[in-house]
Amino acid sequence: MKNETEVFAGVKSRQSRSKAPWAWLALIVAMLSATAILFSPLAGKIKRGLLSLRSDQRRGFVEKEDLERQIEDRLRAELEQELAAKMSEIKKQQRALALQVDRIPDPPPSASASTLAGVDVATLRSGIPFHSEVVVASGQLASLERSDKNSYKAEYKLTVKVPQPAKTLSELQKVSPKIDALLPKLPQLLEKSLVSPNYQILYNNKIARIKKDANELQELISKHNFYDLETMLHLRDPSTNRRVFLMQSEMDVVSDGSDGDRLATMPLEIVESTNYQPFTSYGWKKTGTTTNPMIAGWEKRIANAEQELSTPATTAARKTWLKDRISYLKRGIADMKARSFLVAEYDPFVVIPVHMLTATDDPYAPRIGDYAVVIHHEKIYPAIVGDGGPSYKVGEASLRMAREINPRSSPYSRPVSDLKVTYLVFPNSRDEERCAPDYEKWKKRCEDLLSEIGGLGAGYELHTWTNAFPPP
């Protein structure tokens, strides 16, 4: 396999008309190649993926451990799913840079210092507009400049504006225009509402991730995913003391989960997929005897890993990785034998960042199993908080929820790309004991909770979910 220097070698030098243009072009190519490396995800992705495969103590059924594993699974899936696409994108950027280098003019022959006209590069994969500039100045002898760390360097500055949260009814209506008609008591509740501390925490997490990725030459979070949160508010009805966590965002798709009791078979491409995760944070004790269909795929992966482990040519580092992977897969199989999970293709649920789910000092913080409603346009959908997501993004729901809003949704196509979804979570509303989903119960419970904050407006009602699982 080629090393990173070979993969990101940049644009090859081209013949020049004289000795001076050769030196000029070499500097430009080096600067542009450094810029390409700056935004490449490969090195950091590989490191993060390997770290996510670390050994862990045997996990029980503790909720916090379930959430931590879910994040580990999500990061691993991101690594394996995106790596090939990223490599292709890097090659495209290199070709674009090569075309730009061809257009760079020779430097003014008499100038002691000059600034080349900015070289426009196609918008980065993360959606960030980028403009490069090469500054050339007269120096000393090459033997002296080689030892000067400032004689040959690359710098860049990223400007990020952190948004303000929506607080007023008119601002909330930009996301959900009919929200006051759907929730008639909302204007009154907003009078004493407070912005959730998690709003700032989430954007702080985004900024921290950007700084880390920039320092480690990884791809930056996309502009779309940076601005994925419109507001987070804490509401409380003084007459019933019912607390509500309100969030406005977009909607991405999660497609995880498995349950042999309700879904005895799954497509082979899912069973053998290394991206599909059979777990969700909401799980319950298995009640039937039908084997979870995902176990077969995980057992096959163990067999492949053990075969590679026994091969003499396998390096020591690779063997360590394989042992960790086998340990992880065995823990997962034991969990699938003992418990069932939500299935995103069939069960309606929402995803909340894991740092919010595990907060201990926030009475408004959602918890796994809490009841929730999702508002899109003039439709209201009952659901539960079923999974934990990364701490730097929000606005995710199950594939079942996504397809109800937009039938064209898929694991690779979000149902709502704009900030047009309102999520209401009722803190501490979860059932004492977890069990398989009962959609009628979910609807009735959400109706009761909504009545504690004034109920729905005239002419509006909750969506009725049907059982979409295939017959046993």
KEDO-272994 format. One record per residue (C-alpha): x, y, z. Coordinates in steps of 0.02 Angstrom, whole numbers, plus 50000, padded with zeros to 5 digits. Layout:
% residues N
XYZ ...
This chain:
% residues 472
500005000050000 500655017449960 501145028450105 500365045550137 501775054650047 501405044749890 499515046349905 499545065149928 501075068649820 500135082949736 500335089649562 501805084149455 503015097449393 502875103049214 504195109449093 504525128049103 505245140548983 506755145549089 507665141649250 506745155149354 504975148949311 505495131549368 505855137849543 504275148249539 503185133649488 503965121949616 503485133649757 501705135249694 501485116549677 502165113649852 500975126449927 499455119649836 499915101749882 500055106850064 498325114550052 497625098449980 498375088550122 497665100850249 495885096050206 496165077450175 495305065850298 496315049950276 497665051150410 496525056850549 495115045250498 496235030050505 496925035150675 495195038450746 494545022050677 495945012050755 495705020650922 493845016650916 494284998150906 495164998051075 494844984051199 493534986951330 492944978451487 491484966751468 489944977651453 488344974151545 486674981751511 487044998451591 486275012651492 487835023551488 488885009151422 487595005851288 487725023951232 489615023551229 489595007951122 488345015951004 489525030550973 490985018650949 489955009050821 489445025050731 491235031250715 491825014450651 490435014350521 490885031950467 492695026750443 492325011350339 490955019350236 491795035750192 493605030950163 493405025949981 492345041149940 493615052850022 495055045649922 494085048649761 493715066449813 495545069949852 496045064249678 494765076049602 495475090449704 497225086149646 496675086649464 495855103449495 497455109949572 498445103949423 497345114149307 497565129449417 499455127649416 499445127949225 498625145049231 499835153449353 500845166949263 502735169149276 503285181449413 503765199249370 505625198149326 506135213849421 505055211949577 505915207849741 504265202149818 502545198649747 500855191149788 500085179949658 498275182549614 497185171149720 496975153649652 495145148849663 494885130849711 493225121849694 492185122249853 492865109549975 491935093550009 491425100550178 490535115050090 491805128250141 492285141150006 494175141449988 495365154049911 497255151849910 498635164749893 500505162249864 501655175949929 503435176249856 504845186749930 506715188249901 507745178050022 509535173850067 510615159450011 509715142849994 510855135250127 510235148550249 508415148150200 508375129250220 508705131150407 507445145250430 505765138050482 504855153650420 505575153550244 504425140050178 502765138150269 500895136850244 499575146050344 497695146950337 496305155050436 494545148250451 493165160650495 491655153250584 490125162550646 489225154350792 487345157150771 486125163850900 484685152650957 482895156250908 481895162151059 480305170851002 478755163850920 479125172750757 480855164950754 480165147550790 478905149950650 480325151050524 480585132550553 478775127450589 477605140950519 476035133650600 476805129150768 475675141150864 474145133350783 474775115850822 475215120551001 474045134651053 474835136951225 476595138751155 476595157951153 476215157751339 477555144751375 478845154851280 478635169751397 479685161051530 480675149251421 482555147951435 483875143351307 484565126351350 486405126351402 486585111851280 486395124051136 488055132351177 488825115751229 488415108251060 489175122750963 490685122351078 490875103951034 490795108450850 492135121750870 493235109950970 493075096850834 493515109550699 495075115050794 495625097150822 495335091950642 496225107350575 497745104350687 497815086050634 497555089550449 495875080750444 494345085350344 493325098850431 491505096650479 490405102350336 489545119250338 487885110050325 488235099750481 488935114650575 487325124550555 486145110150593 485365117350752 484155132150757 483745131950941 483585122151103 482345128551231 481745123451403 479865125651424 478805122451577 476925123351600 476655131551771 474935123951793 475505105851772 477385107751801 477655097851642 479395101151571 479735100851384 481375100751289 481105109451120 482355108050979 482295114150799 483445106250672 483505096250511 483305077450497 484655064950454 484345046250445 484915032250558 484675014350496 485295003550640 484484990150746 483944971950747 482694960750835 482544942150796 480854941150886 480044953450766 481184952050614 481864934450596 482724937450428 483654952150354 484434954650181 486134946550158 486944963150114 486434969750285 486874953950382 488634953750309 488864972650308 490254980150414 489344996850417 487634991350482 487524991450671 486304978950751 486124989150911 485155004450966 485305012451137 483505007451175 483504988651204 482524976251308 482674958451370 482404945951229 480754936651250 480734924551102 481834910351043 482174916150864 484014919950838 484474937750794 484854937050606 486374948450625 487304935550730 487724925050576 488634939650495 489604943650652 490124925450674 490764925350496 491804940850531 492544932250684 493004917050579 493844928050448 494804937450583 495384921250667 495974914350500 496994929950467 497644929450644 498364912050615 499264917250457 501154918650486 501284933850373 500114944150484 501084957950571 501094960250759 500154976650747 498824968650638 498654954150760 498334966250903 496984974850800 496194958050755 496144952250936 495274968250988 494034966350846 493654948250891 493364953351072 492184967151017 491214955550900 491014942351036 490324955051158 489094960751026 488504943050991 488214939951176 487174955751183 486144950751031 485774933951111 485154942151270 484224957451207 483174964651067 483314982050993 482324994650894 482424992350706 482595009150619 481745003350459 480154998950555 480145008550720 479895027450735 481165035350852 482315050350867 484165051850907 484905063851037 486755067951062 487495056251192 488205069951304 486435076251332 485755058951370 487045056151506 486955073551587 486655071951774 486245089851824 484945094751694 483095091451734 482655095151552 483905082951477 483115069251369 483415051251417 483325035151317 481505029651314 480765046951345 479235050651239 479375063551101 478415071250957 479105077050791 478315091550697 478575093950510 477455106050418 475735102650495 476035084350539 476395078150716 477225061150740 477345051750907 478995043450946 480255039551083 482085043951109 482845027951044 484685030951012 486205041451055 487195050950925 488825060750912 489055075751026 489365088050883 487785085950778 485905084850802 484335081250703 484245062450672 482795050450663 482475032550613 482235027350433 480395023550471 480105041450530 481105048450383 480125038850251 478475044350326 479015062450302 479855059550135 479595042750045 481215045149948 482245044650107 483605031550125 485135028650233 486045039650107 484695052750077 484005063550218 482145067450216 482335085750269 483925094850224 483375112150283 483045117650462 481195113350454 480905100650594 480365103850773 480695090450905 479805090251074 480465078451208 479585075951374 480965073351504 480745059051629 479215052351537 479995035451495 479215019351558 480005010851707 480264994651611 480824993651431 479904982251314 479524979751129 478694994851046 476824996851063 476355010650939 474595013151006 475285015151181 476585027451117 475235037951034 474125038051187 475575042651301 476095056951187 474305063351182 474245063651371 475915072651383 475375085651254 473795088751354 474905093751499 475545108551396 473875113951325 473555100151198 473475101151009 472525114450915 470815111450839 470875100350686 472575092850725 472955075250787 474435063750809 474955052150668 474475033850688 475905021650661 475515004350595 476494988350618 477554986950460 478504971250509 478264956450393 477174942450464 478134929150563 
